Amino acid sequence: MTITELPGATASPAAGRRRKTTAVPTGPDRIPRPSQGWYRDKVTGEKYRRVTTILDQGGTKGDVLTRWAGNLVAEVAFAHLPELVAASLRPDERAEKQAWLGRAPLRKRDERAEIGGAVHDVIEAHVLGQPIPAATTDDPEMAVFLANFLAFVAEWEVEFEASEMVVGNRTFGYAGTLDYLFRSRRIATALSLPLDTLFIGDTKTGGELDKKGVYPEAGLQMAAYRRAEVAWLRDGSTVPMPAVHSTGIVLHLRPEGYRVYPLLCGDEVFAAFRVTQEAAEWASGLSKTVVGGALSLPAVSQRSAA
């Protein structure tokens, strides 16, 4: 499927600002947007559980995130040990520093979200044939990520066909926004696949190269997107989800370089996603009603005692 066949599959940021006030949404306003763990189809009113929420509630990422947050707090603490020790001796600063240290994972998360947003802007520019936004090219902190991303595109001969595309599965009631769809002759060659193979891709910016930074949960996420039934184009129209290969690609993008990882996202991994979805439904629904209130010892009448 070429970019011509997926006209404007990229969900433009400006599209979200062009809200219509008419009763029936038109154009880009027909594209579902995530809100509180759900996507809602503005035309049919159907609700779809957000894929990332399913993975969070299904328990596939909890241990990983807990370890990551703990390690990050320890790393930040040792990097600022002298000032933390000094603050511990001053009650007026101790609480402030403790709160600052506890927020370290949130700061890192926001930093990665900013990087991810910049990468998506670059991909969108490639898909639409537009210049890369100046806000990205002029940011020194983003420059190394941008350079490594563009190296990936050039060295692996990547041709993007869609970016930030909302996809959904009506049968199983979920939806999400995939990072991008693309073709790469060199990746296809490395995997011994036909040169025109269409891949689903994702970018990760955490961890360090040659260390943890790409986790199996990315395969679950891509498997869910791969088995979507419908995709929303940038103009608000819908098409069947394009057929993509059962191996997805994760770009691990870091300031020091990048790595390209293949992840399985075929039917077996999708079956595991469905188990995760059921676990998420248990955690967010039935589990909350299982434990009743503590019983009080009932009064026993004399007649009952006899």
KETI-774576 format. One record per residue (C-alpha): x, y, z; residue in three letters. Coordinates in steps of 0.5 Angstrom, whole numbers, padded with zeros to 4 digits, always signed. Layout:
BEGIN
XYZala ...
This chain:
BEGIN
+0000+0000+0000met +0003+0007-0002thr +0002+0013+0001ile -0002+0015-0005thr -0007+0009-0002glu -0007+0012+0005leu -0008+0019+0004pro -0006+0023+0010gly -0006+0017+0014ala -0002+0021+0019thr -0006+0025+0024ala -0004+0032+0024ser -0003+0036+0031pro -0007+0041+0027ala -0013+0036+0026ala -0014+0036+0034gly -0015+0043+0034arg -0020+0044+0028arg -0026+0042+0033arg -0033+0042+0029lys -0039+0044+0033thr -0044+0040+0029thr -0048+0034+0032ala -0045+0030+0026val -0037+0030+0026pro -0034+0031+0020thr -0027+0031+0017gly -0021+0030+0022pro -0026+0030+0028asp -0029+0023+0026arg -0022+0021+0029ile -0023+0018+0036pro -0018+0021+0041arg -0016+0018+0047pro -0019+0020+0054ser -0019+0017+0061gln -0017+0010+0058gly -0022+0009+0052trp -0023+0011+0045tyr -0030+0013+0043arg -0032+0013+0036asp -0035+0020+0035lys -0040+0017+0029val -0043+0011+0032thr -0041+0012+0040gly -0038+0006+0041glu -0032+0006+0046lys -0026+0002+0045tyr -0021+0000+0051arg -0014+0004+0050arg -0009-0002+0048val -0004+0002+0053thr -0009+0002+0059thr -0010-0006+0057ile -0003-0007+0058leu -0002-0003+0064asp -0008-0006+0068gln -0007-0013+0065gly +0000-0013+0069gly +0005-0014+0064thr +0009-0008+0065lys +0008-0007+0073gly +0015-0010+0075asp +0019-0007+0070val +0016+0000+0071leu +0017-0001+0079thr +0024-0003+0078arg +0026+0002+0073trp +0023+0008+0078ala +0027+0005+0084gly +0033+0005+0080asn +0032+0012+0077leu +0031+0015+0084val +0037+0011+0087ala +0041+0014+0081glu +0039+0021+0082val +0040+0021+0089ala +0047+0018+0089phe +0048+0024+0083ala +0046+0029+0088his +0048+0026+0095leu +0052+0032+0098pro +0046+0037+0097glu +0041+0031+0099leu +0045+0030+0106val +0046+0038+0107ala +0038+0038+0106ala +0037+0033+0111ser +0040+0037+0116leu +0035+0043+0115arg +0028+0041+0116pro +0025+0047+0112asp +0029+0044+0106glu +0028+0036+0107arg +0021+0035+0105ala +0022+0039+0099glu +0028+0035+0097lys +0025+0029+0098gln +0019+0031+0094ala +0024+0033+0088trp +0027+0026+0089leu +0020+0022+0089gly +0018+0026+0082arg +0025+0023+0079ala +0021+0018+0075pro +0015+0023+0073leu +0021+0028+0070arg +0024+0022+0066lys +0017+0020+0063arg +0016+0027+0061asp +0023+0028+0058glu +0022+0021+0054arg +0015+0024+0052ala +0018+0030+0049glu +0023+0026+0045ile +0018+0022+0043gly +0013+0027+0040gly +0019+0030+0037ala +0021+0024+0033val +0013+0023+0031his +0014+0030+0028asp +0020+0028+0024val +0016+0022+0022ile +0010+0026+0020glu +0014+0031+0016ala +0017+0025+0012his +0010+0022+0011val +0007+0029+0008leu +0013+0031+0005gly +0014+0037+0009gln +0020+0041+0012pro +0022+0038+0019ile +0019+0043+0024pro +0024+0048+0027ala +0022+0047+0034ala +0025+0040+0033thr +0031+0042+0029thr +0033+0048+0033asp +0033+0045+0040asp +0040+0042+0042pro +0037+0037+0046glu +0033+0034+0041met +0039+0035+0035ala +0043+0028+0037val +0036+0024+0037phe +0034+0028+0030leu +0041+0026+0027ala +0041+0019+0029asn +0033+0018+0027phe +0035+0021+0020leu +0041+0016+0020ala +0036+0010+0021phe +0032+0013+0016val +0037+0014+0011ala +0042+0007+0012glu +0036+0003+0012trp +0032+0006+0006glu +0026+0007+0010val +0020+0009+0007glu +0014+0011+0011phe +0007+0010+0009glu +0003+0012+0016ala +0004+0015+0022ser +0000+0016+0029glu -0006+0013+0026met -0011+0011+0030val -0014+0003+0029val -0019-0001+0033gly -0022-0008+0033asn -0029-0008+0034arg -0030-0015+0036thr -0025-0015+0042phe -0027-0008+0044gly -0020-0004+0044tyr -0016+0001+0040ala -0010+0005+0040gly -0005+0010+0036thr +0000+0006+0032leu +0007+0010+0031asp +0008+0008+0024tyr +0008+0004+0018leu +0013+0003+0013phe +0017-0001+0008arg +0025-0002+0008ser +0028-0006+0003arg +0034-0007+0008arg +0030-0009+0014ile +0026-0014+0009ala +0033-0017+0006thr +0036-0018+0013ala +0030-0022+0015leu +0029-0026+0009ser +0023-0023+0007leu +0020-0020+0000pro +0023-0013-0001leu +0016-0010-0001asp +0014-0012+0006thr +0010-0007+0010leu +0012-0007+0017phe +0009-0004+0023ile +0014+0000+0027gly +0015+0003+0034asp +0020+0008+0037thr +0023+0007+0044lys +0028+0012+0047thr +0029+0009+0054gly +0035+0005+0057gly +0042+0005+0054glu +0044+0002+0047leu +0046-0006+0048asp +0042-0006+0055lys +0035-0006+0057lys +0030-0001+0053gly +0026-0006+0049val +0021-0010+0052tyr +0017-0016+0050pro +0011-0012+0052glu +0012-0008+0045ala +0011-0014+0042gly +0004-0015+0045leu +0002-0008+0043gln +0004-0009+0036met +0000-0015+0036ala -0006-0011+0038ala -0005-0006+0033tyr -0003-0011+0027arg -0010-0015+0029arg -0014-0008+0028ala -0020-0009+0024glu -0021-0001+0022val -0016+0005+0021ala -0018+0012+0021trp -0015+0016+0016leu -0013+0023+0017arg -0019+0026+0013asp -0023+0022+0018gly -0025+0017+0013ser -0024+0009+0015thr -0021+0003+0011val -0019-0004+0013pro -0013-0004+0017met -0007-0006+0012pro -0004-0013+0012ala +0003-0012+0016val +0008-0017+0017his +0008-0022+0023ser +0015-0019+0025thr +0014-0012+0028gly +0020-0007+0028ile +0023-0003+0034val +0027+0003+0033leu +0031+0004+0040his +0033+0011+0039leu +0039+0014+0044arg +0043+0020+0044pro +0049+0015+0043glu +0046+0012+0037gly +0041+0007+0035tyr +0039+0000+0034arg +0034-0004+0030val +0030-0010+0034tyr +0025-0015+0030pro +0019-0017+0035leu +0014-0022+0034leu +0007-0020+0034cys +0004-0025+0030gly -0002-0029+0032asp +0001-0033+0038glu +0003-0026+0041val -0004-0024+0040phe -0007-0029+0044ala -0002-0027+0049ala -0005-0020+0049phe -0012-0023+0049arg -0010-0026+0056val -0007-0019+0058thr -0014-0016+0056gln -0018-0021+0060glu -0013-0020+0066ala -0014-0012+0065ala -0022-0013+0065glu -0021-0017+0071trp -0017-0012+0075ala -0021-0006+0073ser -0028-0009+0074gly -0030-0016+0077leu -0024-0016+0082ser -0027-0009+0085lys -0034-0013+0087thr -0031-0020+0089val -0029-0018+0097val -0035-0016+0101gly -0036-0012+0107gly -0034-0015+0114ala -0040-0019+0117leu -0042-0017+0124ser -0044-0022+0129leu -0052-0023+0128pro -0056-0022+0135ala -0059-0029+0137val -0066-0029+0140ser -0067-0034+0146gln -0072-0038+0142arg -0067-0039+0136ser -0062-0041+0142ala -0067-0046+0145ala 
